[in-house]
């Protein structure tokens, strides 16, 4: 009886992928994904907001400095999460459930192993790492304290990022959303208690972050071990051969490289900005948080449609694939314009919520408005990134991933620093890059579509 219920539920989710009207199919997948990303945003903003209530801008700067290391391990989760989602959704589109199970087990056990090893290495090298990523003498102790505690949650951070993506590949977007809500809302509730109530400051923010990721991971594991999931984390289903690891890495590595390069670029801009003082670093960190309101919402839209596009590609349904893509582009453009206006007009109050120091606020306000210049086209960028990933096209995904935060951004950032050497021009490097990256994404998608759909009627 349980197996019949499981099959009925799975049939319903696949029915949405295959036959539901395009607007419904897109929204059923996109809305939970957007909510999940907004929950990530809320918890990121909560950490900075409650640390800001200590009235110590050096603590805000320290968390900003430690963020690139955090992003790096999120990238590991994305490697298996995005790569696994692309592979699994294509396998389910082809009707190959066994290989989907093999891939999910591979992602779980390999990701967990990397997480445990990384946790130990961070504990051993935490101080030199903080110095390397831009901590000043005034922020070093805070950064070390924060990162050493966050390291304890790295295995759970990686797992929650893996399965918040992979569970969507089986059509369980709501379940993926619930896991993110549970973990992030717990973090938000614990932040004021531990940062302000217990007086633990940055250590309190770190403990809340760890506990949030632990609870999120436990929620996902309970689902994967239940009768309601097509996927598996059982060791007997673990398989890396027969192109499983290769296909996961083919899309996962390019996707994660974007986050790795984001981490690297943040380290570089933090070091450049540190030449203008700790208040400039604090302002930059808060401006990035404000910009994340737009970025995370639009990333949610892009990642939400990827399983649907992957299923259509695996099922060789060209017309439905294009219909989903066109609807998603229109939706992305509309959301981009609305959020750009909201964040530009609301930059002052948003930055003021995190920073009271006059100098830090001035930096944060101007930086936030510069970042949002790329808002109108960001939605299209993330839609085309995920459209390329949905086809399993490794080379275009790789080119795009290393371009946005690497081949395009870093030369522009270095040139801005060398020629102008002002805080505002350093920040301007990101909007310039985003417009170039969007143009590149459109071109790469056109090439990918022509190549990968040439045999599909």
C-alpha positions as CSV (number, residue, x, y, z in Angstrom):
1,X,0.0,0.0,0.0
2,X,2.9,2.4,0.9
3,X,4.6,1.6,-2.4
4,X,1.4,2.5,-4.3
5,X,1.1,5.8,-2.5
6,X,4.7,6.5,-3.3
7,X,4.2,5.7,-6.9
8,X,1.1,7.9,-7.1
9,X,2.9,10.8,-5.6
10,X,5.8,10.4,-7.9
11,X,3.5,10.1,-10.9
12,X,1.8,13.3,-10.0
13,X,5.1,15.2,-9.8
14,X,6.3,13.8,-13.1
15,X,2.8,14.7,-14.6
16,X,3.5,18.4,-13.8
17,X,6.8,18.2,-15.5
18,X,5.4,16.5,-18.6
19,X,1.9,17.8,-19.2
20,X,0.8,20.7,-16.9
21,X,0.2,24.0,-18.6
22,X,3.5,25.9,-19.0
23,X,2.7,28.8,-16.6
24,X,1.5,26.3,-13.9
25,X,4.5,24.0,-14.4
26,X,6.9,26.9,-14.1
27,X,5.3,28.5,-11.1
28,X,4.9,25.3,-9.2
29,X,8.7,24.9,-9.5
30,X,9.8,28.5,-9.3
31,X,7.8,29.7,-6.3
32,X,9.2,27.2,-3.8
33,X,12.7,27.8,-5.2
34,X,12.3,31.6,-4.9
35,X,11.0,31.2,-1.3
36,X,14.0,29.0,-0.5
37,X,16.4,31.6,-1.8
38,X,14.7,34.3,0.1
39,X,15.0,32.3,3.2
40,X,18.8,32.0,2.6
41,X,18.7,35.8,2.1
42,X,16.8,36.4,5.4
43,X,19.3,34.4,7.3
44,X,22.2,36.2,5.8
45,X,20.6,39.5,6.5
46,X,19.7,38.4,10.0
47,X,23.3,37.6,10.9
48,X,24.5,41.0,9.7
49,X,21.5,42.9,11.2
50,X,21.9,41.5,14.7
51,X,25.7,41.8,14.7
52,X,25.1,45.4,13.6
53,X,23.0,45.9,16.8
54,X,26.2,45.5,18.8
55,X,27.2,48.9,17.4
56,X,30.6,47.5,16.5
57,X,31.3,48.0,12.8
58,X,34.5,45.9,13.2
59,X,32.3,42.8,13.9
60,X,30.3,43.6,10.7
61,X,33.5,43.9,8.8
62,X,34.9,40.6,10.2
63,X,31.8,38.6,9.1
64,X,32.1,40.3,5.7
65,X,35.7,39.1,5.5
66,X,34.8,35.6,6.6
67,X,32.0,35.3,4.0
68,X,34.3,34.2,1.0
69,X,35.4,31.1,3.0
70,X,31.7,30.3,3.6
71,X,30.9,30.8,-0.1
72,X,33.6,28.4,-1.0
73,X,31.9,25.5,0.9
74,X,28.5,26.5,-0.5
75,X,30.2,26.0,-3.9
76,X,31.0,22.4,-3.0
77,X,27.3,21.8,-2.2
78,X,26.5,23.5,-5.5
79,X,28.9,21.2,-7.4
80,X,26.9,18.1,-6.4
81,X,23.6,19.9,-6.1
82,X,23.5,21.6,-9.5
83,X,25.4,18.8,-11.2
84,X,23.2,16.2,-9.6
85,X,20.0,18.0,-10.4
86,X,20.9,18.4,-14.1
87,X,21.8,14.7,-14.4
88,X,18.9,13.3,-12.3
89,X,16.3,15.4,-14.1
90,X,17.5,14.2,-17.4
91,X,17.6,10.6,-16.2
92,X,14.0,10.9,-15.0
93,X,13.0,12.4,-18.3
94,X,14.4,9.3,-20.0
95,X,12.7,7.1,-17.5
96,X,15.9,5.8,-16.0
97,X,15.2,5.8,-12.2
98,X,18.0,3.5,-11.3
99,X,20.7,5.9,-12.5
100,X,19.0,8.7,-10.7
101,X,19.3,6.7,-7.5
102,X,23.0,6.0,-8.2
103,X,23.6,9.7,-8.7
104,X,21.9,10.9,-5.5
105,X,23.8,8.4,-3.4
106,X,27.1,9.4,-5.1
107,X,26.4,13.1,-4.4
108,X,25.5,12.4,-0.7
109,X,28.5,10.3,0.3
110,X,31.1,12.2,-1.7
111,X,29.9,15.6,-0.5
112,X,29.8,14.3,3.1
113,X,33.4,13.1,2.9
114,X,34.6,16.4,1.5
115,X,32.8,18.3,4.2
116,X,34.4,16.3,7.1
117,X,37.9,16.8,5.6
118,X,37.3,20.5,5.1
119,X,36.1,21.0,8.6
120,X,39.3,19.6,10.0
121,X,41.5,21.6,7.7
122,X,39.7,24.9,8.6
123,X,40.3,24.2,12.3
124,X,44.0,23.6,11.7
125,X,44.6,26.7,9.5
126,X,41.9,29.1,10.6
127,X,44.1,32.1,11.6
128,X,46.4,32.2,8.5
129,X,43.3,31.7,6.4
130,X,41.6,34.7,7.9
131,X,44.7,36.8,7.3
132,X,44.9,35.6,3.7
133,X,41.3,36.5,2.9
134,X,41.6,40.1,4.2
135,X,41.2,40.3,8.0
136,X,42.9,43.4,9.4
137,X,44.5,43.5,12.9
138,X,41.2,45.1,14.2
139,X,39.0,42.4,12.7
140,X,41.2,39.3,12.9
141,X,40.1,37.9,16.3
142,X,36.4,38.3,15.4
143,X,36.9,36.6,12.0
144,X,38.9,33.7,13.5
145,X,36.2,33.2,16.2
146,X,33.4,33.2,13.6
147,X,35.0,31.0,11.0
148,X,36.3,28.4,13.6
149,X,32.7,27.8,14.8
150,X,31.1,27.9,11.4
151,X,33.6,25.2,10.3
152,X,31.8,22.7,12.6
153,X,28.8,23.0,10.4
154,X,30.6,22.6,7.0
155,X,29.5,19.0,6.4
156,X,25.9,20.0,7.1
157,X,26.2,23.1,5.0
158,X,27.4,21.1,2.0
159,X,24.6,18.4,2.5
160,X,21.8,21.0,2.8
161,X,23.0,22.7,-0.4
162,X,23.2,19.4,-2.2
163,X,19.7,18.2,-1.4
164,X,17.9,21.6,-1.5
165,X,18.8,21.3,-5.2
166,X,18.6,17.5,-5.9
167,X,15.2,17.0,-4.3
168,X,13.7,19.5,-6.8
169,X,14.9,17.2,-9.6
170,X,12.3,14.6,-8.5
171,X,9.6,17.2,-8.6
172,X,9.6,17.9,-4.8
173,X,10.1,21.6,-4.9
174,X,8.0,22.2,-1.8
175,X,10.0,19.7,0.2
176,X,13.2,21.4,-0.9
177,X,11.7,24.7,0.2
178,X,10.6,23.4,3.6
179,X,14.1,22.3,4.4
180,X,15.5,25.7,3.6
181,X,12.7,27.4,5.7
182,X,13.3,25.2,8.7
183,X,17.1,25.7,8.7
184,X,17.0,29.4,8.0
185,X,14.1,30.4,10.3
186,X,15.8,28.5,13.1
187,X,18.9,30.6,12.4
188,X,16.9,33.8,12.4
189,X,15.2,32.9,15.7
190,X,18.5,32.0,17.4
191,X,20.5,35.0,16.1
192,X,19.0,37.7,18.6
193,X,19.1,35.1,21.4
194,X,22.7,34.2,20.9
195,X,24.2,37.4,19.6
196,X,22.4,39.9,21.9
197,X,20.7,37.8,24.6
198,X,23.7,35.7,25.5
199,X,26.1,38.4,24.5
200,X,28.1,35.9,22.3
201,X,28.4,38.5,19.4
202,X,30.0,36.9,16.3
203,X,30.3,33.6,18.0
204,X,26.5,33.6,18.5
205,X,25.9,34.3,14.8
206,X,28.2,31.3,14.0
207,X,26.5,28.9,16.4
208,X,23.1,29.9,15.0
209,X,24.3,29.3,11.5
210,X,25.7,25.8,12.4
211,X,22.4,24.7,14.1
212,X,20.3,26.0,11.1
213,X,22.3,23.9,8.7
214,X,22.2,20.8,11.0
215,X,18.4,20.9,11.2
216,X,18.0,21.5,7.5
217,X,20.2,18.5,6.7
218,X,18.3,16.3,9.1
219,X,15.0,17.3,7.5
220,X,16.3,16.4,4.0
221,X,17.8,13.1,5.2
222,X,14.4,12.1,6.8
223,X,12.7,12.7,3.4
224,X,15.3,10.8,1.5
225,X,15.0,7.8,3.9
226,X,11.2,7.8,3.6
227,X,9.0,6.1,1.1
228,X,8.1,9.5,-0.5
229,X,11.4,9.9,-2.4
230,X,12.4,8.4,-5.7
231,X,16.1,9.1,-4.8
232,X,18.5,7.2,-2.5
233,X,21.4,7.8,-0.2
234,X,21.9,4.1,0.5
235,X,25.5,2.9,0.2
236,X,24.4,0.0,-2.0
237,X,23.2,2.6,-4.6
238,X,26.5,4.5,-4.6
239,X,28.1,4.4,-8.0
240,X,30.7,6.8,-9.6
241,X,31.4,4.8,-12.7
242,X,29.4,4.5,-15.9
243,X,29.7,8.3,-16.4
244,X,27.7,9.1,-13.3
245,X,30.6,11.1,-11.6
246,X,31.7,12.5,-14.9
247,X,28.2,13.7,-15.8
248,X,27.6,15.2,-12.4
249,X,31.0,17.0,-12.5
250,X,30.5,18.1,-16.1
251,X,27.8,20.5,-15.0
252,X,28.5,20.7,-11.2
253,X,32.1,21.9,-11.6
254,X,31.3,24.9,-13.9
255,X,28.3,25.8,-11.6
256,X,30.4,25.7,-8.5
257,X,33.3,27.5,-10.2
258,X,31.1,30.5,-10.3
259,X,30.8,30.4,-6.5
260,X,34.5,29.6,-6.0
261,X,35.4,32.6,-8.2
262,X,32.9,34.7,-6.4
263,X,34.7,33.8,-3.2
264,X,38.1,34.6,-4.8
265,X,36.8,37.9,-6.2
266,X,35.4,38.9,-2.8
267,X,38.8,38.2,-1.2
268,X,40.4,40.4,-3.8
269,X,37.9,43.3,-3.5
270,X,38.1,43.1,0.3
271,X,41.8,43.5,0.1
272,X,41.6,46.4,-2.3
273,X,38.8,48.0,-0.2
274,X,40.8,47.5,3.0
275,X,43.2,50.1,1.6
276,X,40.4,52.6,2.1
277,X,39.7,51.5,5.7
278,X,37.6,49.1,7.7
279,X,34.5,51.3,7.4
280,X,34.7,50.9,3.6
281,X,34.9,47.1,4.0
282,X,31.9,47.2,6.4
283,X,30.0,49.3,3.8
284,X,30.9,46.9,1.0
285,X,29.7,43.9,3.0
286,X,26.3,45.5,3.8
287,X,25.9,46.7,0.2
288,X,26.5,43.1,-1.0
289,X,23.8,41.9,1.4
290,X,21.3,44.5,0.0
291,X,22.2,43.5,-3.5
292,X,21.5,39.9,-2.6
293,X,17.8,40.7,-2.3
294,X,17.6,40.9,-6.1
295,X,20.3,38.3,-6.8
296,X,18.8,35.6,-4.6
297,X,15.3,36.1,-5.8
298,X,16.4,35.8,-9.4
299,X,18.7,32.8,-8.7
300,X,15.6,31.2,-7.2
301,X,13.8,31.7,-10.5
302,X,16.7,30.3,-12.5
303,X,17.3,27.2,-10.4
304,X,13.5,26.6,-10.1
305,X,13.1,26.1,-13.9
306,X,16.3,24.0,-14.3
307,X,14.7,20.6,-13.4
308,X,11.7,21.3,-15.6
309,X,13.9,22.2,-18.5
310,X,16.1,19.2,-17.8
311,X,13.1,16.9,-17.9
312,X,11.9,18.4,-21.2
313,X,15.3,17.9,-22.7
314,X,15.6,14.3,-21.4
315,X,12.1,13.6,-22.8
316,X,13.2,15.2,-26.2
317,X,10.3,17.6,-26.1
318,X,11.7,20.7,-28.0
319,X,8.4,22.6,-28.1
320,X,7.7,22.4,-24.4
321,X,11.3,23.3,-23.6
322,X,11.1,26.5,-25.7
323,X,7.7,27.4,-24.2
324,X,9.1,27.0,-20.7
325,X,12.1,29.1,-21.6
326,X,10.1,31.9,-23.2
327,X,7.7,32.2,-20.2
328,X,10.6,32.1,-17.8
329,X,12.4,35.0,-19.6
330,X,9.3,37.2,-19.5
331,X,8.8,36.4,-15.8
332,X,12.5,37.1,-15.1
333,X,12.5,40.4,-16.9
334,X,9.4,41.6,-15.0
335,X,10.8,40.6,-11.6
336,X,14.2,42.1,-12.4
337,X,12.7,45.5,-13.1
338,X,10.4,45.5,-10.0
339,X,13.2,44.5,-7.7
340,X,15.7,47.0,-9.2
341,X,13.3,49.9,-8.5
342,X,12.6,48.6,-5.0
343,X,16.3,48.2,-4.0
344,X,17.5,51.5,-5.6
345,X,14.7,53.5,-3.8
346,X,15.1,51.6,-0.6
347,X,18.9,51.5,-0.4
348,X,19.0,54.1,2.4
349,X,16.7,52.4,4.9
350,X,18.1,49.0,4.1
351,X,21.7,50.0,4.7
352,X,20.7,52.0,7.8
353,X,19.3,48.8,9.3
354,X,22.8,47.3,9.5
355,X,25.1,50.3,9.9
356,X,24.9,53.4,12.2
357,X,28.5,54.6,11.8
358,X,28.2,57.6,9.5
359,X,31.2,56.8,7.4
360,X,30.3,53.1,7.0
361,X,26.7,54.1,6.1
362,X,27.9,56.5,3.4
363,X,30.0,53.8,1.8
364,X,27.2,51.2,2.1
365,X,24.5,53.5,0.6
366,X,26.6,54.5,-2.5
367,X,27.8,50.9,-3.0
368,X,24.3,49.4,-2.8
369,X,23.0,51.8,-5.5
370,X,26.0,51.0,-7.8
371,X,25.5,47.2,-7.4
372,X,21.8,47.5,-8.4
373,X,22.7,49.0,-11.8
374,X,22.8,45.4,-13.2
375,X,19.4,44.5,-11.7
376,X,17.4,44.9,-14.9
377,X,19.2,42.1,-16.7
378,X,20.2,39.7,-13.9
379,X,17.0,37.6,-14.3
380,X,17.8,36.9,-17.9
381,X,21.4,36.0,-17.0
382,X,20.3,33.3,-14.4
383,X,17.6,31.9,-16.7
384,X,20.1,31.3,-19.5
385,X,22.7,29.9,-17.2
386,X,20.2,27.3,-16.0
387,X,18.9,26.7,-19.5
388,X,22.5,25.8,-20.6
389,X,23.0,23.6,-17.5
390,X,19.7,21.7,-18.1
391,X,21.1,20.3,-21.4
392,X,24.2,18.9,-19.8
393,X,26.4,21.1,-22.0
394,X,29.6,21.1,-20.1
395,X,31.8,23.4,-22.2
396,X,29.4,26.4,-22.5
397,X,28.6,26.0,-18.7
398,X,32.3,26.1,-17.9
399,X,32.9,29.1,-20.1
400,X,30.1,31.1,-18.6
401,X,31.0,30.1,-15.0
402,X,34.6,31.1,-15.3
403,X,33.7,34.3,-17.1
404,X,31.3,36.1,-14.8
405,X,33.4,36.2,-11.7
406,X,36.7,35.3,-13.3
407,X,37.7,36.0,-16.9
408,X,35.4,39.0,-17.1
409,X,35.2,40.3,-13.6
410,X,38.8,40.0,-12.3
411,X,40.4,41.9,-15.2
412,X,37.8,44.6,-14.9
413,X,38.3,44.8,-11.1
414,X,42.1,45.0,-11.5
415,X,41.8,47.6,-14.2
416,X,39.5,49.7,-12.1
417,X,41.8,49.5,-9.1
418,X,44.9,50.4,-11.2
419,X,43.4,53.2,-13.2
420,X,41.0,54.9,-10.8
421,X,41.8,53.4,-7.3
422,X,38.6,54.7,-5.7
423,X,36.1,52.7,-3.6
424,X,33.1,53.4,-6.0
425,X,35.0,52.4,-9.1
426,X,35.9,49.1,-7.5
427,X,32.2,48.4,-6.9
428,X,31.3,49.5,-10.5
429,X,33.3,46.4,-11.8
430,X,30.3,44.1,-10.9
431,X,27.6,45.8,-12.9
432,X,29.9,46.2,-16.0
433,X,30.7,42.5,-15.7
434,X,27.0,41.5,-15.4
435,X,26.0,43.2,-18.6
436,X,28.9,41.5,-20.5
437,X,28.1,38.1,-18.9
438,X,24.4,38.4,-19.9
439,X,25.4,39.0,-23.5
440,X,27.8,36.1,-23.4
441,X,25.1,33.8,-21.8
442,X,22.6,34.6,-24.7
443,X,25.3,33.8,-27.3
444,X,26.3,30.5,-25.5
445,X,22.7,29.4,-25.2
446,X,22.1,30.0,-28.9
447,X,25.2,27.8,-29.7
448,X,24.1,25.2,-27.2
449,X,20.6,25.0,-28.4
450,X,21.7,24.6,-32.0
451,X,24.1,21.8,-31.1
452,X,22.1,19.8,-28.5
453,X,18.7,20.1,-30.1
454,X,19.7,19.4,-33.7
455,X,18.4,15.8,-33.7
456,X,15.2,16.6,-31.7
457,X,12.0,17.2,-33.7
